[in-house]
Amino acid sequence: MVSYKELGLVNTKDMFAKAIAGKYAIPGYNFNNMEQLQAIIRACVESESPVILQVSKGARNYANQTLLRYMAQGAVEYAKELNKDGKAIPIALHLDHGADFEICKSCIDMGFSSVMYDGSHLPFEENIAISKKVVEYAHSRDDYITVECELGVLAGVEDDVSAEVSHYTKPEEVIEFKEKTGCDSLAISIGTSHGANKFKPEQCTRNDEGILVPPPLAFEILEEIEKKLPGFPIVLHGSSSVPQEYVATINANGGGLKDAVGIPEAQLRKAAQYNVCKINIDSDGRLAMTAKIREVLKNKPAEFDPRKYIGPARDELSKMYARKNREVLGSANHAFD
């Protein structure tokens, strides 16, 4: 077994406490490869933001769990190298949407500093039972791994997570769930959704430019949850804004994204004013990289060196994430609070 402390990582406990006090959200950025990781670390060092590096089941299958762990260790050293003072920004390594106890245990034993168990699709009592088992194992370690659990179901598709219909979190259930599981943070459903097509066209309205506008997030549910769990860390999944400039670039260069729409960034910034202290963003990163890769290959059809098209994609991703930290999440300049 490996301790995350040996890798230079931190858990999310202090991160979340500071985020709630400062009314900002920590970015939860997913990565699958070196270029994504480079972009995340560059963006967060540049903007002086703490960060949660997220690994999904799909990422573990794609990149290999051992490589991902040592990539995270390398990210800590890379952050030190990029920082003029030689200090690393706070970096957590987090399992995103752990499907069962076994995968959570595996990640804990391999040096992850935080895990999510997602039993949101299960009956309430069964979700509690397995969540509690994960929490007890994670908290029994000397290094204390933090655990995120989920209550409520998000619609959409992303990696191995899929649901046709969303079910908002029931505020009347959150106290019992938190007390019985002992979880460190709670992912809730208030209208966010996985993937680039978060809403069906009939759920949206169109503005004067003909762009789809999604329904607003259910802030009344968030407010009720905050009243019942004052000061407790809340997490939003499926929070990509699906920038239309990337959608347009992809489609103009051979892509076929139809009716792709995300969560307006102003609503995410508003959510961070509550106890939402972690906001997950994955699809936006995929869109940014894909847009730049398609653009480069369209303009330079003879190019075959991956560095010449993945490199610009990495740079675009870093630029976008730095802006998200500053303008949307509010996490910029809080790395060394």
Secondary structure, 3 states (H helix, E strand, C coil): CCCHHHHCCCCCHHHHHHHHHHCCCEEEEECCCHHHHHHHHHHHHHCCCCEEEEECHHHHHHHCHHHHHHHHHHHHHHHHHHCCCCCCCCEEEEEEEECCHHHHHHHHHCCCCEEEECCCCCCHHHHHHHHHHHHHHHHHCCCCCEEEEEECECCEEECCEEECCCECCCHHHHHHHHHHHCCCEEEECCCCCECCECCCHHHCEECCCCCEECCCCCHHHHHHHHHHCCCCCEEECCCCCCCHHHHHHHHHCCCCCCCCECCCHHHHHHHCCCCEEEEEECHHHHHHHHHHHHHHHHHCCCCCCHHHHHHHHHHHHHHHHHHHHHHHHCCCCCCCC
